[in-house]
Structure formats: C-alpha cells, structure tokens
C-alpha cells in the first residue's frame, strides 16, 4: 500500500515510522488490558519507584502498590494527528520506541533478579517474561522476617485473618468444631478456611476477633489466602442456602442427615471384611476394596471436613476410618483441605495438580515428557497403585511434616502418632487371615484390595477436576488472594449425576457444591445444586454438569490423551467468557509472552501456536 501511494519519500518514511510505532503501541495496549480490562485483574505493568516524568503516569493495582506502566510515553492518536506536533513527530516516535525497549529490558532484568533472590522458594509460577519463583502459602516470603523460625513467634499458635495476626490459644477450649480442625489454621493465613467452612461466617468472625492480636507480627511475610467473603457470587449462593435450606440458626442442621448413610456404609464394610477374613481370595479382596473406597469417598471424607455430624468427637472418630482403609486422616486434612480446597486446580498451589507428575500429566502448564503421549493407555495401570502412593506419601510426610501442598504447622504429637497407629491397624487387619489361611490366598486378597480400592477412588474423584472446561488456568486472574474464590470453585470443577451418585460418592459427584460448602453434609448437595445452577446463570459463570459418570469419564479420557501431547504453555490469566473474542485475544497475547515453548521456537508464529492451543485445550470457542 505504501509503495503504491502518491506520497513523497519523506512522507513514506514518516508513514512507515508511524506504522511501526502503532504496532508497538498495539502490543503494549494488549499488555495493558491485563490491568484495565474487565476481563482480567492482573497487572502487566512494572514496579518503578523513580519520580514520574512529565508525561508519565501511574496506575494502582488491587494490592495498593503504585505501578508505572511500560508504555507511559506513547502518545494518543489525537496527539499524533495534531498539526502542532507534526514537526517533532519523528523525534517523538523514536523516543517512544526507545522508552518501550528500555522498559522491557528493565522488566527482564527485574525478572532475572527476582529469580536469583527467590531461588530457595518452594514452587515456581509463570511470570510475564518466563518463570519466577514464588513461596508456598506456608513459607515466609523471601527477604521478610520468618515467623516460623523466629523464637518470638515460633512457639505461639498464631494465625492470620485478613491481614491481622491472632493468638489462637484462648480459642482451643471454646472452638465448637474441635481442636483437630482448628489446628489447620495454625501457622498460616486462614482467611479462606474460616470463611468457607462457616455457613454464617459473621458469627465465627465475631468470635475470632475477640482473640488477642499479636502486635508487631510480620504479617507481610506470610503469603495471603484467598478471601471467599469478597466473592459476590459466593455470597449470593450462601445467602440463599442459609435462608432457603437452613433458616434455623444455631441448630447445626447443615451438619445433620448423614446418619443413615454412615450406618449403611460401615455395615457393608464390616460384612466385606468378614468375608475377606473367612475366605481370603481375589474376589473377597475386591469386595473389601469396594467397601474401603466407599468409606474413603463418603464417611471419612465428610467427617474429616467436620460435616458428618454436629459433634466434633463423632466427626473425629469417623475421620479415623481413613487410617483403617490405608490412608492417614491427618495427612488428608492438610493435603485436601489446606491445599486442594483453597487453591483448586492452581498449577503451583494445589497439590492434586502437581503430585501426579511425572507419571501423569493433568495440566498443560506442567512439563511434558516423552512417555506422556501413552498416559491414556497406562493410566489404568497407574490408578490401581494409588493406595501405594498414599502409603509412601504418608510415611514421607510424617518425617518431613509436609504433604508437599501444606506443611503440618499445627499437627500435635497425638495427631502425628495416628499415622503410625493407623498403619499398624491397617496392615494388621489385612494380614489377620494369615492365622487361618494360606499365605498365597491372603496376598492375592491384599493385591485385589489395593487395586480395586485405588481404581475406584481414582476414577471417581479424578474426573471432576480433569476435563477441559475445568482446566482454565488462573480462572479469575491475579494472585491467589486476589481471585474471586467463588468463581474459581465453579470454573475448576464439574458435576455429574444426581441423588444416586451423591449417595454412593458422598457428594463428590456434585464437586462444585462440595467445594463451595465443604462443611455441609453431602446429603444436602442435590438441593444446593439447584441454587448454584440458578445463581451461576445470573452471574454468567459457566456451570459444568454431566448426566452420568460414563459421560464425564469419556471426556476425562479425551482430556488425558490431549494432555499427553499438548505443548507446555504459560498461564492464561483472564476469566473465560464463552464466545468472547476479546477475552480470548487478551489471553493469547499474554500466553504468548509467558510460554517457554515460544522462547525456544525460532521463526514460528507464536500467536498462531498459542491461539490453537488455547482453543483446543481449553475449549475456547
């Protein structure tokens, strides 16, 4: 177009420079969308403490810090076309490109310095120009005072709620849910735990704020927790659940209703063990494995959430059934409640996302190995070994006091002893038939028990978070504490089935409702599902639901196969909006900046690569 136009050579040169500037501005504007667009809350600007120049500006992020945008000297189109500025347009455009290039270089240098200073951090998360290290939610932020090792705070049972540190000691004799649940809050920001586990959080918060405040505590050193009460969607759903399903306050009705299911499931377990003890075999072991899986999905799961009974003693005792079937109630509470529930499907913070690696790859943000292209085939060889993985993880966690997703800061000596006692009881029950039967028959029964229990558990709970519509990375943008927690629970989970599935899985088929209300007994989830569906539609948030287990399992297998061959990509940080081209454009722009694959690709159209990957892997139409 330029070569055919009737412009002079100087005009052509100026026009070409203007087009170059516009291309740079367009790229920078794409980056700016992350802070100013309605589709994202993460800022792509850089920190700058220098004095602002005459044309510079600053923007405030949700963290309260002032950030200087990296295209601050770019002029508006009106300024470009102004007659008064035409004489110096070329000079200004050169200055513009220089400022942009300099700013990008500065940001790259800051990223390098950040990687060097955070080299001892526990996890890595993608940054704008590659990966940057970030601390776990229960490890001190590098460069800050460490309250976990400081003698002044080390022996105190402290927790943080909304940027204020409290001493939990006076509350241990008064907590109605039991000390074993309160221990989860020790040594971390417990905001999400407190707000998501109480149907009437205002009552819990009122009691909480009567606790002694720890002055001079280094709150800024403790990574922040998400804040469920800041989610309009979650507040709307919870208000309706309270008023429509549990209007009677103080009656703990939401923790009642599971007695019949508990009796049926434990009765079946006693029957299955009787058969196994009297006639150990492959068939008897499989029957025992089914009963163990049923306990794992229902009784222990609901009880360890404190939701099977209004009595904390009953919940604690029923939670110990996890130890009898081969798990550890202590390790499960920290792994499942502190890591998975609070940070569902977070690439860096949800233990369920990264602990399957390197054997199984359930997320495109994880590194791809050559053998992952076969994972949809060897998946059924790996799932039966789930029980073995639990056993190894529990023993390692006992010595390290770490489940990989959460440190056992609040675990008492008695709780730690349950790991050992539970293993002795579990293997004692499995080996008991040796007193009267052949070793080969007992070993066959044990092998069958391990395989069947592992397969049933894995196939049941893996599907709810590992389908395409539940894998949009960092769905609501920003850091973990900045996200809309309620939206994140909806868009990272998928439901299947109804009341029948609810009975046999302890509500794990209604995964969305369980994540929103983990402290409500699972028998109430079908009624809650109707409210969630209606409110999600009002807010325009996707609510994934399948009619049957086979239906979602087919999609799960397709997703596993895709993950085996998908290129590694960076995090997509904006909210997913179906049929929204602008949201997709912003996602792709930032993903192409983040992707490690693009850094190694020479001469490849990274925009096309990321666009196709996002459409294929995350069902963005």
N, C-alpha and C positions, 0 to 999 in steps of 0.2 A: 504493500500500500504506500509506504513512504517513498520507495524508488519510483513510483509512477506518478507521484503528486507533483504539481507545478511549483514547489517551494524551492527557494534558493538553497545553496549548500549550507549556509549558516543556519537557516531555518530548519533544514533537515537535521543538522547536528543537535540543535536545541530541542527539536521534537523527539529525537532519539533519546537524549538525556532525560527528558520529561517522562518518557515511557519507562525508562529504567527506574527512575525514582518512584513512579506509580507502582511498579512491580514490587519494589522493596516495601513500599508503604502497605500494599495489599498483604504481603507476608506478615508484616508487623501487626496489622489490624487483625489478622486471623489469630495471632497470639494474644492480642488484647481482649478478644472475645471471651477468653477464659475468665477474665475478671469482671467484665462489664456485661456480658451476655446473660440472658435469662436462663441459658442452658447450662451454665457452669458457675461454680463458686470458687474455683481455684485460680489464683493469680499467676500469670506468667511473667510478671514484672520482677525486677531485681532490686535487692536492698542497696540503698545508696545513702550514706549519711553526710555526703557533702552538701554544701549550700546549693540551693536551686539557682539555676541561671535565669536570665530574664525571660527566656521562652520556655523554660522547663516547668513541669507540673508534677504533682504527686497524687497518688491515689491511696485511699485507706482500704485495707483488706479487713476480713472478718476477725482477724487476730488483733486488730487495733494498731498494727505497725504501719508506718508510712513507707510506701514503696515507690520508687522512681521508675516510671515506665521507660522502656528501652528505645522508644521512638519519639522522645519528647520534642525533638527539634523538627519533626516533619510538619510541613505546613498543610493547611486545608486546601481543597481545590479552589475555593474562592480566592485565597491569597495567591495561588498560582496564576490565576487569570487576571489579577488586578493590574491595571496599567502602571500604577506607581511602582510595582515591584518587577516589571519586565526587564529592566536594565540589569538587575542583580540576580535574575532567576538562576542563571547557570552557576554562579558562585554559591548561591544558597543550596542548590541541589547537591553540589559537591560536598558542602558542609554536612548536609543531611546524610548522605551515604557514609561519610566519614564517622559521624556520630553513631549511626546504626552499627557499622562494622566494629567500632571501638567498644560499644556497649555489649555486643555479642561476645567479643573477645574477653571482656571483663567478666561476663557471666560464666564463660567456660573456665576461666581461671578460678573463679569462686567455687565452681563445682569441683575442680581438682583439689583446691584447698580443703573443701568440705570432706572429700573422700579421704584425704590424708588424716584429718583431725578426728574422723569418726571410724577409724579402721578397727577399733575394738568393739563396735556395736554388734548387736546380735543378728539383725536382719537387714536386708537390702531392699529398697523400693526404687522404682524408676523415677528419674528426675527429668527435667526438660532437655538436658543435653547428655543423657546417659543415666547410669545408675548412681545413686548416692546412698550412703549408709544411714540408717536410722535406728534409734534404740527401740527395744521391745517396750511394751507398755508397763513392765515392772522392773525396768533397769534405768538407772539415772541417765539423763541426757548428758552426753559428753561435755566437759567443761563446766559442769554445775556441781554444787555440793551434793554428795551422795548420802541421802538419809538412811540407806540400808547398811552402810558401814560406819557412819558417824556415831561414836559412842553416846552422843547426846540423844539420838533418836533410835538407835539400833534395838534397844530393849523395850521400847514403847510399842504398844499395839495401836499404831496410828493408821488413819485412812484419810482420804481427801474426798470432799464432796463439793463440787462447783467452786474450786479454787480456794477452799478453806480446809485446813488440816485439823482433824479432831482426834481426841484420845478416846478410844473405844472401851477402855477398861470399865468404866461405870455401867456400860450397857450390857455387859456379858451376863449379868444376873437378871436382866429385865427383857432381853430380846425374845419376843413371843415365838419366833421361828426356830429357836435353838442356836446354841453356840456353834455348832458344826457348820451352819450356813453363814453365820456372822464372821467366821474365820476367813472366809473367802475374800472379805473386804480388807483384811489387814495388809498393809504394805503396798497399797496401790490406790489409784483414783477409782473409787467405787461408785461414781455417779450413775453409770448405766446399770450396774447391778441393783442399786437401790431403787431407781425409778422404773425399771422394767419388771421387778419382782413384787411390786406392791400395787394392787388394784386401786387403792386410794393412797397415792404417794404423799399427799399433803399431810396425812396423819403421821406417816413414817418420817417425813422431813421435819415436822414439828418436834418429834421426839429426838431426832438426830441432832437438831440444832440446840438442844439443851445440854449436849455433851461439852466437856471442856475444850476450848480452842487452843491449839498449840501455836503460840506466838513465836515468831522468828523461824518457823519451819520453812525449809526451802521448797515451797510448793512448785516453783518454776522448774525444779529438777525432775519432777515426776511427770511422765507423759500423760496427756489429758485423755479422759474417757469420752466416748460419745454421750450425748445428752438426750435421751428419749423424750423428756418433757418439752423439749423445744420443737418437736415434730408436730405440726398441725394435723397431719393425717393420723398419727398415733393417738393424739389427744382426742380427736373426734371419734375414733373407733372405741377407745377406752371409755369415754363418757357414755356412749350408747350401751356398751356391755354392762357398765355399772347400773345404769338406770333401767334397762330392759330385762336383764337377766339376773342381776344380783342387787335389787333395790334395798334389801335389809342390811344395814351397816352393822359391823361388829359381830356378825354371825358366822363368818368364815364359810359361807355357803359355796364359794368358788373352790374350796379345797375338799368338798364332800362329793360323794356319789360313786366313788371307786371301790366300795367295799365288795360288791358282788363280783366284779371283775377280778379283784385280788384273790378272793376265795376260789374262784374257778381256775385261775392260772396256777396258783400254788397247789391246788388239789391235783391238777393234771401233772405238775412236776413231781409230786410225791408218788403218783401212780407210775409215771415213766421211770423213776428211779427204782421203784420196787421191781418192775420188770427187768431192768438192767441188772440189779443186784442178784435176782434169782436166776436169770437166763442171759448172761452177758454174751453179746453177739453183735454183728454188724447192724442188724435190724433194731435190736434193743438200744444200741448206741445212737442210732439215728433218731429213735423216738426220744431219747434223753436230750439229744441235741436240739430237737424242736422245742422241747419244754424249756431248755436253757435260753434259746433265742426269744421265746415268748416272754420269759422273765426279763431278759435284757431290754426288750422293746417297750415293755409296759411297767411292771411293778417297780423294778429298781430305777428305771428312768424317771418315772413320775415322782417316786418317793425321794430320790436324790435332788430333785428340784423343789422338794418341800410341798408337793401338791397332791399327794395321795391321801392325806388325812390332815385335819386341823391340829392333830397332836404332833409336835416335833419328835417325841420319843418314838411314836409309831413310824413316822417317816424315816427316822434314822435306822431303825431295825429293819424295815423293808428295804432300805437302800443297801444294807449289807448283803442282800441276796446277790448283788453284783459280784461280791467276793466269792460266793459259793459256786457261781457258774464259771469262774475263771478270770474275772476282771478284778478291778480294785475300785471300790466306791470313792476312796479318797482321790486317786488319780483321775477318775472320771469327772468328779466335780470341778477340779481345776481345769482340766483339758476341755471339757464340754461347756461348762457354764462361764468360765472366765475368758476363754479364748474363742471358742466357736460361736457361742450365742451372741456375744457382744460384738464380734467382728466378722459376721457371717460372710463367707466367700471372699474375704480380704486376702489378697495374694501374700502379704507379709505378716499378717497378724492372726489369721485363722489357721489353727494347727491342722485342721482337716484338709486344707488345701495343699500344704507342702509336705506333710509327713508320708504321703503315699509315694513321693519321689524317692529314689529314681526309678523304682519298679513301674509305677503307674503315673501317667501324666494326665491330670484332670483339668488343666488350665493352660491356655496358650501363652501365658506370661511366664510359665516355667520353662526351663531349658529342655530342648528336645534331644533325646538320644536316638541312636540308630535303631534300637530294638523297639522303640515305642510304636513303630508302624505295625507291629504284630500284637499290640497290647489288647486289642479286641478279641484276639484268639487265646492268649494265655491268661486273660482276665479270670477265667473260670478255674484256673489252676492256682491263682493267687488268692482269690476270695476264701477258699477253704482254710488258708493259713492265717486268716485274720486273728484267730484265737492265739496262735503262736506269737504274732506280733504284739498282741496285748500283753502276753506274759513277759516278753522281753522288755517291752516299754515300761511296765510296772516296776520291774526289778531295777532297771537303769534309773528310773525316776526316784526310786527310794534312796539311792545313793547320791544322786545329784540334786535331789529336791527340786526337780524341774521336769515338767511334762513336755518340754520343747515349746509349747504355746503359752505356758504360765508357770511362774515359779511358786513353790509351795511356801510362801512367806508366812502364812497363818497356820500351817499344819502343826498340830500339837504332837507330843510324843505318843499319846494314846492313838491318835489317828494314824501316825506312821506305823505303829505296831499292827494295825489292822491289815496292812499289806502283807506282812509275814504270816499272821494268824490266818488270814483269808487263803493264802496259797496252801498252807498246811491242810486246812479244812477241805479245800477244793480237790487237791490230789489225793487226800485221804478217802474222800467219797468215791473217786474214780477207781482207786486201787483196792477198795474194800472187798470186791468179789474175789480177789486172789485167794482169800481164805478158803474158798469152797470150789473154785473153778480153775480150769487150765489157764496158764499164762497167755497162750495164743488167743483164746476167746476173749479175755479181758482186754488185751492190747488191740484186738480188732474192734471191740466196742468203743474203746477210747478214741481210736483213729476216726471211727464213724461219727462219734460225738463231736469231735473237734471240727471235722469237715462240714457236717450239716449245720452246726450252730454258726460257724463262720460264714458259710454261704448264705444262709437265711438272713443274718444280720446285715451283711454287706449289700446283698441285693435289695434289701428293704430300705435302708437309710441312705444308700449312695445315690439313688435315683433322684431324690428330692432337691439336691443342690448341684447336680451334674447333668443338666440338659441345657441346650443352647440359650433359652430365654432366661436362665438363672445365672449366666456367666458374663454379664456385662461388667467389666472391671470398674471398681470405684464408682458405683452407680450414681451417687448423688454429689460427687466431686469433693474436692478439698481433702484436708487431713481427716483422720478417723473421727476426731471430736467435732469437726465442722459439719459432718454429714447429717442429713435428715435420717435419723436412725430408723424411723418407722418406714420410710420409703425403701431403705436398704433391705429391711427384712422381707418386704414384699417382692422386690425385684431380684432377690438372690435365692428364692425358694419357689417350689412348685408343689401343688397339692395333687392328690389322686384319690379316687374312691369316695366313699361316704361313711355311713354309720357302721357297716360291717367291717370295712377296713380299719376304721377307728378302733373298734373293739379288739381286733387281732394285732394291731400295731401300737396300741397305747397312744393314739393320736399322731403318730409320726407320719401317717399318710396325709394329715392336714398340717403340713410343716409350716405354712405361713402363720396359722393361728397359734401353733406351738411356740414359734419364735417371738410372736408379739406378746404372748401370755404364758410364759413357762411355768409360772406359779399357780396356774389354774388347772384343776384336774381334767384329764383328757376327755372325760365323758361329756364335757360341755362344749367341746370344739365344734361339733356339727352346727350347733346353734350360733356360735360365734362366727362361723364361716359365712353365714348369710349376711351378717353385719359388715364383715370385712369386704365382701364382694361389692356390696352397695356403696360403701364409703370409698373404696378404690375407684369405682366408676365415677363418683362425684369429683374426685381429685384428679382423674385422668391418669391413674397409675396402673400399669399392667398387672393383672392378677392371673397367674398361670395355674390352670387346673386341668387334670385329665380324668376321664371317667373311670378308668381301670388301671390296675397295676401293670398288666401286659402293655397297655397303651403307652404309659410313660417309660416302661422298660425298653421298648423298641427305640424310642427317641434317645434314651440313655446310651444304648449300644451304638447308635449312629454318632452320637457326640464323642464317645470314647474312640471310635475309629477315626473321626476327624482330628481329634487331639493328637493322635499318633503321627500324623503327617503335617499338621499345621505349623507354619513358621512361627518362631518366637516373636511376639510383638510387645510393645510397651503398653502401659495402662491407658485406657480410654476413660476420660475423666468427666464427661458431661452426662447428664441424665438422658436415658434412652427415650426418645419420642418416636413412636411408630409413624412411618411415612413423613418424617420431618427431615427434609433435605438439609436445612441449615444446621441442625444439630449434628447430622452425620458429617457435614463438611468440616465443622469445628473439631469433631472427634478425629477425623482423619488427619487434619493439619497438625494436631498435637501429637497424635500417634506416630506420624512420620518423623517428627522431631525426636521422639523418645526411642524409637525402635533400634535395637542393637543390630538387627539384621540389615538395616539400611546403611549403617556405618561401614559394613563390610561389602556392601554392594557397590560395584563400580560401574557407573553408566546406566544403572537401572532406574526406571521411573518409579521412585519410591511412593509417589502419590497413588499410582495405579495399584501397586502391591498392597498398600495398606487399605485402600478402598475395597478391593476384592476380599481381603482377609476379613475386614470388619463385616462386610455383607454376609460372607459365608459362615464365619464362626459365630457371629452374634445376632444373626437373623435380622439385620437392619435392612428394611426394605424401602 
